Amino acid sequence: MFRNLKAIGRILYGRNSFDQLDDVLGELRIEKDSYVLFLVDEYFEGKDFMKRIPVHPHDILKIIDITEEPKTKTVDAIVAEVKSLSANLPVSVVGIGGGSVMDYAKAIRLMFTNEGSSSLYQGLDLIKNKGVHCTVIPTISGTGAEVSMTTVLTGPVKKLGIKGNFTPADQLVIDPELITSVPEPQRFYTAMDCYIHNIEAANGFRKTVMGDALGAESLRLCRDIYLSNDSRSPVNEEKLMIASYLGGLSLTYSEVGACHAISYGLATVTGIHHGVGNCVVFNQLEEFYPEGVKEFKEMMRVNNIAIPQGVTANCSPEEIDKMIDVTLTLVFMWQHVCGPEWEKIITRDKLRGLLMKM
Amino acid sequence: MFRNLKAIGRILYGRNSFDQLDDVLGELRIEKDSYVLFLVDEYFEGKDFMKRIPVHPHDILKIIDITEEPKTKTVDAIVAEVKSLSANLPVSVVGIGGGSVMDYAKAIRLMFTNEGSSSLYQGLDLIKNKGVHCTVIPTISGTGAEVSMTTVLTGPVKKLGIKGNFTPADQLVIDPELITSVPEPQRFYTAMDCYIHNIEAANGFRKTVMGDALGAESLRLCRDIYLSNDSRSPVNEEKLMIASYLGGLSLTYSEVGACHAISYGLATVTGIHHGVGNCVVFNQLEEFYPEGVKEFKEMMRVNNIAIPQGVTANCSPEEIDKMIDVTLTLVFMWQHVCGPEWEKIITRDKLRGLLMKM
């Protein structure tokens, strides 16, 4: 059985297309008391960009703290707060930011229409009801959250996505102008999430011709950008947004692999951000992705990036064990990497050895 | 202003995924008297494949004659016939076949909800009302009709698509097993529609980074298939379906060019099929696409394809003039090829010279 995949409904793409957001949301503001819930990356607080967000009188705008990875308890708190402010549901939940903010938007919109805590729905196809309309607007590129069918959340017991046909956003705005101000090295780390997706997707048992095609083009764009000496030219900024979109889409037709499985474990204990965490992990995965890791190191060299060292140096043996526990729950990723016999290959000792190097 | 593009709603992809069609349509059969309108390429008449189509008692199945390119009068006739058979509208119009059958499905579903002849709607954004649900299932690959936002029809005065956000299908089934029986040279001609799309999209003023990325990967897949000596291996059949999908999608972010503009004119008078017509035209367009035409000739050589010669040999000067008239109406294509000053370059004499060589 194949999944009958739901795609993003509409895509507005073009430089400065963000200026059309008011028109896009206007189509949804049908009732007099319609309102939009905007979630905006804290990075923009106090910046001129805030004035460009088309906030109407009844709308709610929340600045999102992204110091930590998205949490189920924050999702639940925002839904409860908005419900306390209005008897109606928003006509769209708009996420303006990176993967964290977009994942918050995708999760929050689902929790307006599904009962209980969002932690109850971490997994595949657990959501019961269609959420409210959701608009995602990336302002940093690489995660693929703008197109993916998952919203990755850290809950009380696990870091795992709410994944399924209800999760993809309804509206995507791709405006290359929005990522021009992203500081380094965040931009590099987030972009490498895309690069790593492509390497993971292409090397495994669950790959498909569709996934390979989308991922191969995304990979070529990553190379164009990061093996050049001009990764921040306007055309390379635009290529990065497209690479992220195609890389995210390719995962719909394949699967992430060893880096994401270990990175999720590492993040659960250390709280390390997804982009940089992936880089720390991927840097040690020559065994799984020899060519990819070699090229990744070249991209770091060309772009003068030094990733954090000794991330696990101060972790206790119990903390390392907890990382391994989380990593081993990600069965579908390991099946993709190693096939059905993955447990013979991915031992606790192997994972411990890798984690100790990070 | 950028278009807020509507995408295909759902995609079912995988070898033998066609066998899940009954489940897919089952979700739409909500009322007791719900019915589906199937449009099936005449190629399948009397073949075993017909038994695999999940036709329910109230459904209507029509065999579609594709001897000629899709016509507005046929669209209108089928809509009138179905309306005379049932007081309700179908829950989905399902097109099973090539570009012609899929374009019929996409047009017919619109004409259930828009008044008058379909010829009134040939153009951009002329459709007023959302059509009924539409499912497209390619059984020959290359046209991109499975994903495009246009349905190309020949009307009493012009060959032009009904184009806009209402046109894309709602459901796409990509089953690589379905194209294994397509005879040559039809398969080659139709595949070249995809190859030509990619060359046209990449060479012009309206190209975008997104269109380039999708088209570049589609082009690479075409090369994998047609510069190999094994274009009909299972993996190449699957690559061809993906190439067609990505090539069609790339046009949404770019535009076709000189080949399609001239081919539309040629077809209006001679009735030549779109795939073979494109090949006949493209073969003479070194001036516009030197590298592409060279590679196209190499693909013909590798695959032992000989395209028709002397297609315009018996045409009268008046007929050639009519071809030129039609070709010159396709302003947006020529603007893409030559820019705003296109009329200085694309003269009637130049077009006549090209047409006489075909």
Chai-1 contact restraints between the chains, C-beta under 6 A:
chainA,res_idxA,chainB,res_idxB,connection_type,confidence,min_distance_angstrom,max_distance_angstrom,comment,restraint_id
A,F2,B,L12,contact,1.0,0.0,6.0,A-B,restraint_1
A,F2,B,G14,contact,1.0,0.0,6.0,A-B,restraint_2
A,F2,B,S17,contact,1.0,0.0,6.0,A-B,restraint_3
A,N4,B,R10,contact,1.0,0.0,6.0,A-B,restraint_4
A,N4,B,L12,contact,1.0,0.0,6.0,A-B,restraint_5
A,N4,B,V24,contact,1.0,0.0,6.0,A-B,restraint_6
A,L5,B,I11,contact,1.0,0.0,6.0,A-B,restraint_7
A,K6,B,R10,contact,1.0,0.0,6.0,A-B,restraint_8
A,A7,B,A7,contact,1.0,0.0,6.0,A-B,restraint_9
A,R10,B,N4,contact,1.0,0.0,6.0,A-B,restraint_10
A,R10,B,K6,contact,1.0,0.0,6.0,A-B,restraint_11
A,I11,B,L5,contact,1.0,0.0,6.0,A-B,restraint_12
A,L12,B,F2,contact,1.0,0.0,6.0,A-B,restraint_13
A,L12,B,N4,contact,1.0,0.0,6.0,A-B,restraint_14
A,Y13,B,M210,contact,1.0,0.0,6.0,A-B,restraint_15
A,G14,B,F2,contact,1.0,0.0,6.0,A-B,restraint_16
A,S17,B,F2,contact,1.0,0.0,6.0,A-B,restraint_17
A,V24,B,N4,contact,1.0,0.0,6.0,A-B,restraint_18
A,V209,B,E238,contact,1.0,0.0,6.0,A-B,restraint_19
A,V209,B,K239,contact,1.0,0.0,6.0,A-B,restraint_20
A,V209,B,I242,contact,1.0,0.0,6.0,A-B,restraint_21
A,M210,B,Y13,contact,1.0,0.0,6.0,A-B,restraint_22
A,M210,B,I242,contact,1.0,0.0,6.0,A-B,restraint_23
A,A213,B,E217,contact,1.0,0.0,6.0,A-B,restraint_24
A,A213,B,I242,contact,1.0,0.0,6.0,A-B,restraint_25
A,E217,B,A213,contact,1.0,0.0,6.0,A-B,restraint_26
A,E217,B,E217,contact,1.0,0.0,6.0,A-B,restraint_27
A,E238,B,V209,contact,1.0,0.0,6.0,A-B,restraint_28
A,K239,B,V209,contact,1.0,0.0,6.0,A-B,restraint_29
A,I242,B,V209,contact,1.0,0.0,6.0,A-B,restraint_30
A,I242,B,M210,contact,1.0,0.0,6.0,A-B,restraint_31
A,I242,B,A213,contact,1.0,0.0,6.0,A-B,restraint_32
